[in-house]
Every structure is written in C-alpha cells, then in structure tokens.
Amino acid sequence: MSGTTATDDRRQMFSKGTLGLLAGVMALSVVLVYFSNTAVTQQDAIDLGEPVAQRTITLHQVRAGEISVHDSETGNLIARFDGNKGGFVRGAMPALKRLRMVKRLPADAPYLLVRWQSGGVTLEDTAVGKRFYLNAFGKDSAGVFANLLK
C-alpha cells in the first residue's frame, strides 16, 4: 500500500471559490427577497405629484377575451373591450384576477385609476393594496387606461 487512505482519493466536488460564490448568491437572494417584501418600493418613490383625475372602476370578464369596465360608484358601463380593442386591459385582466384569487379576495372589489400631475397613470388594486405604474408598460398601454378617466 502506498499509505493513502480512501478519503485522500476523493475529489472535491466544488472548489472553495465556487462554494464561496454560491454562498454569496444565496445571501444576495435572501436580501433581495427581504427588501422586495417591505412596504416601500421604487414605484412608491416616484414623484407623481398630485392627482388630476381619478375614478374607481370595476373590471368584469364577460366571456373569453371580452372585458367590460364599469364606474364602481354609478355602475355605468364605461367601456367594453373585445377583439382588437383594449389589448392591454384584456391582457392585464388575468394577472389582476389571479392576484386576488391567490389572496382569496373578492373579484369585484374596485380599482382606483389615477392620472397624476406628472402625466403618470396608476391603477391601484384596492383589495390587494398594490399600485401599478401603468406608464412602465408603455405610453399606448397607459393611454388605454387613461381614456377610461374621461
């Protein structure tokens, strides 16, 4: 025998540098998850100014691909999107609906739609308590929602 043991023959699966890198990535992940769950987000830090127009609306899926938008205070129909109209509203509906479903919140709770002094448009889910900065999805997408304020 050459004097080596079985443990000497095993190769390291990961180098010390790789293990250090993995530990760093895991620590960074924990920090990012922590800060993503705090009350202050970057969108809250955006200076939107004062509201210049606002309306509470409800969104209803009439049938696949067709969404109706109502003024939540009067119940009046504001818009109906189907076919090639209101693609952003129709596309956002499943995500908004799922967010409430996961948290077991009422699907018919109103949304607060606001146009701000800065020109920004936001949609706040009153049930979930989250605000979405619609301009982040592009001028045309925000414009579809902004037209509902008229």
Backbone as ProteinMPNN parsed JSONL, in Angstrom:
{"seq_chain_A": "MSGTTATDDRRQMFSKGTLGLLAGVMALSVVLVYFSNTAVTQQDAIDLGEPVAQRTITLHQVRAGEISVHDSETGNLIARFDGNKGGFVRGAMPALKRLRMVKRLPADAPYLLVRWQSGGVTLEDTAVGKRFYLNAFGKDSAGVFANLLK", "coords_chain_A": {"N_chain_A": [[0.807, -1.185, 0.0], [0.366, 2.25, -0.571], [0.132, 4.099, 1.413], [-1.883, 5.941, 1.353], [-5.183, 7.012, 2.17], [-8.688, 6.187, 1.858], [-10.129, 8.551, 1.932], [-8.364, 10.424, 0.984], [-8.318, 9.917, -1.704], [-10.708, 10.865, -2.712], [-12.216, 13.274, -4.738], [-12.71, 16.807, -4.641], [-15.953, 18.014, -4.976], [-16.801, 20.605, -5.49], [-14.941, 23.583, -5.929], [-13.296, 25.72, -3.511], [-13.67, 28.362, -4.198], [-15.94, 28.257, -5.859], [-17.87, 27.38, -4.017], [-17.858, 29.578, -2.303], [-18.849, 31.544, -4.036], [-21.435, 30.519, -4.528], [-22.489, 30.699, -1.929], [-22.495, 33.474, -1.643], [-24.353, 34.211, -3.639], [-26.644, 33.019, -2.59], [-26.94, 34.509, -0.208], [-27.353, 37.062, -1.284], [-29.79, 36.594, -2.556], [-31.494, 36.188, -0.364], [-31.408, 38.749, 0.793], [-32.529, 40.294, -1.305], [-35.147, 39.205, -1.447], [-36.071, 39.906, 1.088], [-36.061, 42.777, 0.95], [-37.79, 43.144, -1.178], [-40.205, 42.592, -0.1], [-40.805, 44.613, 1.642], [-42.547, 47.594, 2.728], [-41.991, 49.93, 1.276], [-41.509, 50.603, -2.044], [-39.755, 50.97, -5.162], [-41.48, 52.14, -7.011], [-43.181, 53.514, -5.356], [-41.557, 55.542, -4.625], [-41.444, 57.197, -6.776], [-41.953, 60.448, -7.887], [-44.973, 61.51, -8.353], [-46.556, 63.716, -8.165], [-49.576, 65.593, -7.707], [-52.891, 64.124, -7.785], [-54.75, 64.486, -10.804], [-56.952, 63.54, -12.071], [-59.289, 61.051, -11.259], [-60.827, 57.837, -10.826], [-62.965, 55.292, -9.676], [-63.088, 52.003, -10.672], [-64.581, 48.971, -11.918], [-63.68, 45.802, -13.127], [-64.852, 43.418, -15.366], [-64.961, 40.157, -16.564], [-66.585, 39.322, -19.335], [-66.893, 37.295, -21.253], [-64.623, 34.882, -22.661], [-61.869, 36.726, -23.593], [-63.276, 39.112, -23.646], [-63.848, 42.086, -21.983], [-65.568, 44.079, -19.661], [-65.798, 47.4, -18.458], [-66.715, 49.194, -15.679], [-68.007, 52.121, -14.013], [-67.454, 52.228, -10.663], [-68.912, 53.582, -8.766], [-71.319, 54.501, -9.919], [-72.125, 52.384, -11.44], [-72.375, 52.473, -14.135], [-71.653, 51.523, -17.494], [-68.467, 51.941, -18.796], [-66.634, 51.201, -20.743], [-66.19, 48.623, -23.21], [-64.199, 45.962, -24.038], [-63.127, 44.004, -26.666], [-62.081, 41.568, -29.127], [-59.903, 43.283, -31.172], [-59.625, 45.488, -29.591], [-58.52, 47.399, -26.77], [-56.306, 45.832, -25.893], [-54.31, 45.836, -23.869], [-55.759, 46.128, -21.506], [-57.342, 43.827, -21.627], [-55.278, 41.962, -21.597], [-54.117, 42.439, -19.095], [-56.056, 41.701, -17.319], [-56.23, 38.81, -16.6], [-53.942, 38.572, -14.923], [-54.457, 40.426, -12.878], [-56.799, 39.362, -11.853], [-55.897, 36.862, -10.978], [-54.116, 37.595, -8.942], [-55.852, 38.467, -6.933], [-57.31, 36.125, -6.543], [-55.401, 34.325, -5.531], [-54.917, 35.479, -3.069], [-57.345, 35.163, -1.982], [-59.398, 37.14, -2.2], [-62.172, 39.379, -2.805], [-63.362, 39.303, -6.133], [-64.751, 41.345, -7.316], [-64.114, 43.779, -6.191], [-63.376, 47.295, -6.283], [-61.059, 49.067, -8.473], [-58.708, 51.692, -8.243], [-58.22, 54.183, -10.434], [-55.891, 56.49, -11.55], [-54.819, 59.602, -12.874], [-51.911, 61.44, -12.819], [-50.31, 64.547, -11.861], [-47.777, 64.549, -12.958], [-48.163, 63.279, -15.325], [-48.187, 60.614, -15.239], [-49.908, 57.46, -15.008], [-51.755, 55.477, -12.839], [-52.882, 52.337, -11.536], [-54.6, 51.203, -8.893], [-55.004, 48.425, -6.933], [-57.554, 48.056, -4.89], [-58.33, 46.042, -3.175], [-56.109, 44.362, -2.798], [-54.154, 46.191, -2.213], [-52.072, 47.194, -3.737], [-50.237, 49.249, -5.98], [-50.034, 49.925, -9.403], [-47.835, 51.168, -11.745], [-48.703, 52.313, -14.635], [-47.514, 53.518, -16.857], [-45.109, 52.323, -17.088], [-45.488, 50.218, -18.73], [-45.583, 51.226, -21.203], [-46.471, 54.007, -23.314], [-48.796, 53.804, -24.947], [-50.152, 51.663, -23.761], [-50.675, 52.653, -21.167], [-52.242, 54.745, -21.98], [-54.639, 53.541, -22.825], [-55.89, 52.889, -20.418], [-55.934, 55.491, -19.319], [-57.798, 56.747, -20.956], [-60.152, 55.855, -19.876], [-60.717, 57.544, -17.866], [-62.08, 59.724, -18.775]], "CA_chain_A": [[0.0, 0.0, 0.0], [1.15, 3.47, -0.707], [-0.031, 4.957, 2.579], [-3.01, 6.867, 1.201], [-6.468, 6.496, 2.651], [-9.809, 6.367, 0.923], [-10.547, 9.952, 1.913], [-7.411, 11.17, 0.169], [-8.604, 9.675, -3.112], [-11.917, 11.556, -3.16], [-12.013, 14.612, -5.318], [-13.686, 17.798, -4.199], [-16.989, 18.228, -5.984], [-16.772, 22.036, -5.8], [-13.77, 24.273, -5.392], [-13.638, 26.677, -2.462], [-14.161, 29.572, -4.869], [-17.316, 28.008, -6.3], [-18.704, 27.362, -2.818], [-17.973, 30.969, -1.856], [-19.747, 32.221, -4.972], [-22.789, 30.03, -4.242], [-22.906, 31.286, -0.651], [-22.787, 34.882, -1.925], [-25.601, 34.275, -4.395], [-27.736, 32.712, -1.647], [-27.09, 35.652, 0.688], [-27.96, 38.122, -2.08], [-31.188, 36.211, -2.763], [-32.213, 36.452, 0.888], [-31.521, 40.202, 0.921], [-33.488, 40.77, -2.298], [-36.485, 38.792, -1.023], [-36.432, 40.734, 2.239], [-36.374, 44.142, 0.537], [-38.928, 43.165, -2.101], [-41.417, 42.447, 0.692], [-41.009, 45.752, 2.533], [-43.646, 48.467, 2.303], [-41.564, 50.964, 0.336], [-40.961, 50.09, -3.292], [-39.251, 52.049, -6.004], [-42.582, 52.85, -7.642], [-43.704, 54.451, -4.371], [-40.62, 56.643, -4.529], [-41.591, 58.055, -7.947], [-42.695, 61.666, -7.572], [-46.062, 61.63, -9.324], [-47.26, 64.98, -7.979], [-50.943, 65.481, -7.202], [-53.846, 63.544, -8.742], [-55.521, 65.452, -11.588], [-58.206, 62.865, -12.408], [-59.347, 59.7, -10.716], [-62.117, 57.159, -10.946], [-62.95, 53.905, -9.235], [-63.662, 51.17, -11.73], [-64.589, 47.524, -11.741], [-63.405, 45.07, -14.363], [-65.595, 42.165, -15.414], [-64.745, 39.337, -17.748], [-67.9, 38.951, -19.84], [-66.59, 35.961, -21.785], [-63.202, 34.801, -23.031], [-61.381, 37.797, -24.457], [-64.127, 40.306, -23.596], [-63.827, 42.718, -20.669], [-66.351, 45.307, -19.513], [-65.3, 48.288, -17.419], [-67.82, 49.976, -15.128], [-67.749, 53.067, -12.936], [-67.9, 51.472, -9.488], [-69.839, 54.382, -7.967], [-72.622, 54.596, -10.578], [-72.448, 51.128, -12.104], [-72.467, 52.713, -15.579], [-70.636, 50.938, -18.371], [-67.532, 52.934, -19.337], [-66.049, 50.655, -21.974], [-66.193, 47.173, -23.412], [-63.064, 45.624, -24.889], [-63.105, 42.653, -27.233], [-61.393, 41.535, -30.422], [-58.636, 44.014, -31.259], [-59.691, 46.689, -28.751], [-58.116, 47.318, -25.37], [-55.446, 44.667, -25.678], [-53.602, 45.892, -22.605], [-56.739, 45.861, -20.443], [-57.669, 42.404, -21.725], [-54.09, 41.201, -21.205], [-53.85, 42.631, -17.67], [-57.146, 41.123, -16.522], [-55.913, 37.537, -15.93], [-52.957, 38.774, -13.845], [-55.146, 41.105, -11.784], [-57.748, 38.385, -11.321], [-55.128, 35.823, -10.273], [-53.578, 38.189, -7.722], [-56.924, 38.44, -5.934], [-57.684, 34.735, -6.292], [-54.367, 33.742, -4.676], [-55.082, 36.03, -1.722], [-58.744, 34.888, -1.609], [-60.068, 38.426, -2.047], [-63.312, 39.491, -3.727], [-63.008, 39.654, -7.513], [-65.497, 42.522, -7.778], [-63.668, 44.997, -5.498], [-62.971, 48.296, -7.281], [-59.694, 49.531, -8.692], [-58.62, 53.147, -8.304], [-57.459, 54.62, -11.602], [-55.498, 57.884, -11.297], [-53.85, 60.326, -13.717], [-51.174, 62.314, -11.927], [-49.751, 65.806, -12.363], [-46.574, 64.238, -13.723], [-48.549, 62.601, -16.563], [-48.248, 59.186, -14.958], [-51.215, 56.839, -14.773], [-51.621, 54.316, -11.967], [-54.056, 51.53, -11.221], [-54.406, 50.643, -7.559], [-55.921, 47.352, -6.561], [-57.986, 48.421, -3.545], [-58.441, 44.832, -2.353], [-54.765, 43.846, -2.504], [-53.345, 47.283, -1.675], [-50.889, 47.411, -4.589], [-50.385, 50.248, -7.031], [-49.285, 49.594, -10.609], [-47.482, 52.336, -12.54], [-49.03, 51.828, -15.972], [-46.598, 54.061, -17.86], [-43.989, 51.39, -17.209], [-45.839, 49.271, -19.793], [-45.578, 51.967, -22.462], [-47.412, 55.126, -23.434], [-50.061, 53.342, -25.507], [-50.822, 50.832, -22.764], [-51.186, 53.561, -20.136], [-53.285, 55.553, -22.618], [-55.9, 52.796, -22.837], [-56.496, 53.098, -19.098], [-56.169, 56.932, -19.14], [-59.05, 57.083, -21.663], [-61.284, 55.48, -19.031], [-60.932, 58.647, -16.924], [-62.842, 60.799, -19.437]], "C_chain_A": [[0.847, 1.243, 0.0], [0.983, 4.414, 0.464], [-1.154, 5.968, 2.434], [-4.273, 6.211, 1.714], [-7.536, 6.769, 1.617], [-10.238, 7.821, 0.84], [-9.602, 10.806, 1.084], [-7.727, 11.038, -1.319], [-9.846, 10.411, -3.618], [-11.565, 12.936, -3.69], [-13.069, 15.552, -4.762], [-14.676, 18.036, -5.337], [-16.986, 19.687, -6.438], [-15.503, 22.635, -5.226], [-14.235, 25.257, -4.316], [-14.187, 27.966, -3.062], [-15.606, 29.435, -5.319], [-18.26, 28.0, -5.104], [-18.9, 28.767, -2.264], [-18.935, 31.759, -2.728], [-21.192, 31.805, -4.718], [-23.325, 30.616, -2.938], [-23.27, 32.755, -0.838], [-24.101, 35.065, -2.66], [-26.788, 34.002, -3.471], [-27.981, 33.879, -0.7], [-27.755, 36.82, -0.043], [-29.442, 37.841, -2.313], [-32.026, 36.514, -1.528], [-32.43, 37.955, 1.054], [-32.554, 40.75, -0.064], [-34.923, 40.396, -1.934], [-36.949, 39.648, 0.144], [-36.868, 42.122, 1.788], [-37.528, 44.204, -0.44], [-40.242, 43.043, -1.346], [-41.64, 43.587, 1.671], [-42.029, 46.694, 1.922], [-43.221, 49.484, 1.245], [-40.942, 50.304, -0.888], [-40.484, 51.257, -4.118], [-40.397, 52.817, -6.641], [-43.218, 53.834, -6.665], [-42.812, 55.677, -4.256], [-40.708, 57.587, -5.727], [-42.433, 59.262, -7.559], [-43.743, 61.891, -8.648], [-46.757, 62.978, -9.248], [-48.633, 64.723, -7.39], [-51.842, 64.805, -8.236], [-54.594, 64.654, -9.486], [-56.849, 64.853, -12.053], [-58.16, 61.476, -11.782], [-60.759, 59.156, -10.805], [-61.955, 55.749, -10.389], [-63.709, 53.092, -10.279], [-63.713, 49.711, -11.273], [-64.403, 46.897, -13.116], [-64.14, 43.737, -14.298], [-65.256, 41.425, -16.696], [-66.116, 38.829, -18.178], [-67.847, 37.537, -20.392], [-65.128, 35.988, -22.212], [-62.83, 35.921, -23.999], [-62.227, 39.054, -24.464], [-64.217, 40.815, -22.162], [-64.739, 43.934, -20.695], [-65.802, 46.077, -18.319], [-66.46, 49.174, -16.987], [-67.307, 50.987, -14.114], [-68.294, 52.41, -11.675], [-68.886, 52.26, -8.631], [-71.236, 54.402, -8.578], [-73.075, 53.28, -11.185], [-72.535, 51.259, -13.615], [-71.317, 52.055, -16.331], [-69.785, 52.064, -18.95], [-67.014, 52.465, -20.684], [-66.225, 49.145, -21.996], [-65.085, 46.879, -24.411], [-63.182, 44.177, -25.35], [-62.368, 42.709, -28.558], [-60.057, 42.228, -30.366], [-58.597, 45.245, -30.369], [-59.195, 46.401, -27.344], [-57.235, 46.141, -25.017], [-54.744, 44.663, -24.334], [-54.545, 45.606, -21.434], [-57.085, 44.371, -20.439], [-56.497, 41.531, -21.287], [-53.795, 41.292, -19.715], [-54.872, 41.906, -16.797], [-56.793, 39.778, -15.87], [-54.927, 37.696, -14.77], [-53.606, 39.438, -12.638], [-56.102, 40.139, -11.077], [-57.017, 37.329, -10.481], [-54.578, 36.342, -8.953], [-54.611, 38.156, -6.599], [-57.293, 37.0, -5.568], [-56.693, 34.076, -5.32], [-54.54, 34.213, -3.234], [-56.508, 35.847, -1.195], [-59.501, 36.17, -1.286], [-61.192, 38.526, -3.064], [-62.885, 39.988, -5.112], [-63.656, 40.954, -7.961], [-65.146, 43.81, -7.031], [-63.166, 45.997, -6.536], [-61.458, 48.511, -7.35], [-59.75, 51.051, -8.728], [-57.677, 53.516, -9.437], [-57.167, 56.107, -11.433], [-54.552, 58.386, -12.379], [-53.237, 61.381, -12.818], [-50.663, 63.552, -12.643], [-48.541, 65.559, -13.26], [-46.89, 63.641, -15.095], [-48.628, 61.102, -16.381], [-49.675, 58.721, -14.723], [-50.97, 55.602, -13.916], [-52.964, 53.621, -11.813], [-53.771, 50.893, -9.874], [-55.464, 49.587, -7.296], [-56.313, 47.608, -5.111], [-58.094, 47.209, -2.628], [-57.073, 44.344, -1.895], [-53.891, 44.919, -1.862], [-52.068, 47.522, -2.452], [-51.231, 48.425, -5.665], [-49.477, 49.866, -8.189], [-49.09, 50.862, -11.425], [-47.594, 51.933, -14.006], [-48.114, 52.366, -17.06], [-45.389, 53.163, -18.065], [-44.235, 50.375, -18.325], [-45.922, 49.945, -21.16], [-46.702, 52.986, -22.521], [-48.78, 54.668, -23.945], [-50.851, 52.509, -24.507], [-51.423, 51.683, -21.654], [-52.332, 54.39, -20.693], [-54.636, 54.861, -22.673], [-56.62, 52.994, -21.508], [-56.816, 54.577, -18.89], [-57.472, 57.357, -19.824], [-60.285, 56.726, -20.84], [-61.604, 56.563, -18.011], [-61.817, 59.745, -17.505], [-64.316, 60.674, -19.164]], "O_chain_A": [[1.953, 1.246, 0.54], [1.645, 5.451, 0.504], [-1.352, 6.786, 3.332], [-4.404, 4.988, 1.69], [-7.319, 7.482, 0.638], [-10.668, 8.278, -0.219], [-10.021, 11.824, 0.534], [-7.437, 11.942, -2.102], [-10.018, 10.565, -4.827], [-10.723, 13.647, -3.142], [-14.185, 15.136, -4.451], [-14.294, 18.231, -6.491], [-17.147, 19.973, -7.624], [-15.047, 22.233, -4.156], [-15.419, 25.581, -4.226], [-15.077, 28.589, -2.484], [-16.401, 30.365, -5.185], [-19.35, 28.566, -5.181], [-19.991, 29.107, -1.805], [-19.738, 32.546, -2.227], [-22.082, 32.655, -4.694], [-24.496, 30.988, -2.861], [-24.246, 33.231, -0.256], [-24.875, 35.968, -2.344], [-27.816, 34.673, -3.56], [-29.134, 34.203, -0.418], [-28.624, 37.49, 0.516], [-30.26, 38.76, -2.271], [-33.136, 37.035, -1.635], [-33.525, 38.384, 1.417], [-33.374, 41.588, 0.312], [-35.828, 41.214, -2.105], [-38.105, 40.07, 0.181], [-37.927, 42.6, 2.196], [-38.192, 45.237, -0.526], [-41.296, 43.36, -1.898], [-42.582, 43.533, 2.463], [-42.337, 46.6, 0.735], [-44.032, 49.858, 0.398], [-39.977, 49.547, -0.782], [-40.779, 52.41, -3.804], [-40.302, 54.034, -6.798], [-43.737, 54.871, -7.08], [-43.269, 56.739, -3.833], [-40.113, 58.664, -5.705], [-43.503, 59.115, -6.969], [-43.438, 62.401, -9.726], [-47.477, 63.351, -10.175], [-48.833, 63.751, -6.662], [-51.583, 64.902, -9.436], [-55.019, 65.638, -8.88], [-57.773, 65.593, -12.394], [-57.122, 60.814, -11.78], [-61.74, 59.898, -10.851], [-60.934, 55.097, -10.606], [-64.81, 53.446, -10.701], [-62.987, 49.29, -10.372], [-64.901, 47.398, -14.123], [-64.061, 43.019, -13.302], [-65.265, 42.006, -17.782], [-66.734, 38.017, -17.491], [-68.664, 36.688, -20.036], [-64.475, 37.028, -22.124], [-63.404, 36.042, -25.081], [-61.931, 39.983, -25.215], [-64.607, 40.085, -21.25], [-64.695, 44.729, -21.634], [-65.397, 45.495, -17.313], [-67.105, 49.822, -17.812], [-66.305, 50.752, -13.439], [-69.476, 52.069, -11.62], [-69.624, 51.666, -7.845], [-72.23, 54.328, -7.855], [-74.267, 53.077, -11.421], [-72.747, 50.265, -14.31], [-70.176, 52.032, -15.871], [-70.309, 53.021, -19.521], [-66.961, 53.232, -21.645], [-66.385, 48.492, -20.965], [-65.035, 47.467, -25.492], [-63.317, 43.256, -24.545], [-62.063, 43.794, -29.054], [-59.172, 41.826, -29.61], [-57.611, 45.982, -30.395], [-59.411, 45.32, -26.796], [-57.399, 45.525, -23.964], [-54.592, 43.609, -23.717], [-54.168, 44.921, -20.484], [-57.117, 43.733, -19.387], [-56.697, 40.482, -20.676], [-53.281, 40.341, -19.126], [-54.574, 41.542, -15.66], [-57.039, 39.616, -14.675], [-55.063, 37.025, -13.747], [-53.335, 39.057, -11.5], [-56.188, 40.119, -9.85], [-57.477, 36.956, -9.402], [-54.57, 35.622, -7.955], [-54.282, 37.853, -5.452], [-57.559, 36.703, -4.403], [-57.096, 33.361, -4.403], [-54.336, 33.446, -2.293], [-56.841, 36.312, -0.105], [-60.154, 36.28, -0.248], [-61.17, 37.832, -4.081], [-62.145, 40.963, -5.237], [-63.166, 41.602, -8.886], [-65.812, 44.829, -7.218], [-62.596, 45.602, -7.553], [-60.707, 48.186, -6.43], [-60.733, 51.628, -9.193], [-56.488, 53.201, -9.402], [-58.081, 56.899, -11.201], [-53.605, 57.698, -12.758], [-53.945, 62.125, -12.141], [-50.594, 63.596, -13.872], [-48.319, 66.296, -14.221], [-45.999, 63.507, -15.934], [-49.089, 60.391, -17.275], [-50.535, 59.491, -14.294], [-50.099, 54.786, -14.217], [-54.027, 54.23, -11.941], [-52.814, 50.132, -9.729], [-56.663, 49.836, -7.424], [-55.508, 47.403, -4.203], [-57.96, 47.349, -1.413], [-56.9, 43.959, -0.738], [-53.001, 44.612, -1.069], [-51.082, 48.0, -1.892], [-52.345, 48.461, -6.188], [-48.309, 49.528, -7.996], [-50.055, 51.55, -11.758], [-46.696, 51.292, -14.553], [-47.954, 51.72, -18.096], [-44.722, 53.236, -19.097], [-43.295, 49.743, -18.81], [-46.288, 49.313, -22.151], [-47.736, 52.844, -21.869], [-49.81, 55.101, -23.427], [-52.072, 52.632, -24.415], [-52.561, 51.455, -21.245], [-53.282, 54.706, -19.976], [-55.672, 55.518, -22.579], [-57.826, 53.24, -21.482], [-57.868, 54.896, -18.337], [-58.173, 58.235, -19.321], [-61.365, 57.259, -21.097], [-62.647, 56.511, -17.359], [-62.261, 60.621, -16.763], [-65.104, 61.491, -19.641]]}, "name": "protein", "num_of_chains": 1, "seq": "MSGTTATDDRRQMFSKGTLGLLAGVMALSVVLVYFSNTAVTQQDAIDLGEPVAQRTITLHQVRAGEISVHDSETGNLIARFDGNKGGFVRGAMPALKRLRMVKRLPADAPYLLVRWQSGGVTLEDTAVGKRFYLNAFGKDSAGVFANLLK"}
